[in-house]
Amino acid sequence: MLIGCHGLVWTGTFDEQGFDLAVGKSIDAGFTLLEIPLLDPDAFDLGAAKRSLAKRPIAISASLGQSEDTDISGEDPDQVAAGERKLMTALEILSELDAEYFVGVLHSQLTKYQAPATARGRQNSIEVLRRVAERAQQLGIRLGLEVVNRYETNLFNTARAALSYLDELGHPNVGVHLDTYHMNIEESDLFGPVLACGDRLSYVHIGESHRGYLGSGTVDFDSFFRALALIGYQGPIAFESFSTAVVSPQLSRSLAVWRNLWRDSDDLGAHANRFIRDKLDAVATIALH
Ligand code: MN
């Protein structure tokens, strides 16, 4: 299994120096996957990424949340078309980096909406993602739609609601991306949603209730990891943590990162890698008895 870390644990900038730092520190902490934020694919320095990965190889995945001008769940055709272009551009970059997973809030703007999603907006989002899923399949990249809380999207906020959306979308190359931080806000428990997803779970984010050190908040990780074992989940698991210690101007505002949860990301990352692997080791024995 790929056990990974979000790039923002290490750096807010992805020039060659930032990439070197994120790649090196992920590997040193014990991770086998680096998830990069691809909020602006047009500005992404592919050459820098390739040079950096040639020095120290690690598997890459990417995530993004749509911005206002690329919200494919909107009703403005220009906005929707711009969102589709952004997703398609990201896919080509990921293909160049041999990435197998493209995840996050691909389906919606990452923001606190002031009104519910409209039927037209939902349909726009589904139609775009159906085409993106097809292109992704040609490139060997699987999509995961992240289930985030009500303050970050209005399209769906629970695993079951995401599954209904996927039923409408109807493409096998799109799965659910669950994040324990968001589940802790919206779901009734951390067990049932995983079982509901079953083999449609394509990606996992592990985050604490305050997005700091794992085990220092209120997330019921024991139930979550048991459920992963019961469905036989073999996909990636990536650690997410955000602090004002490392700032991405764009993403930090969308995610409301206002306080300092840690200063030493080396220690934080190594701890998260151990935490995730220890939980997986423990639940792997469930099948034995
Ligand atoms: Mn997440």
Residues whose N, C-alpha, C, O or C-beta is under 5 A from the ligand:
A	BS01	MN	D179 H205 E240
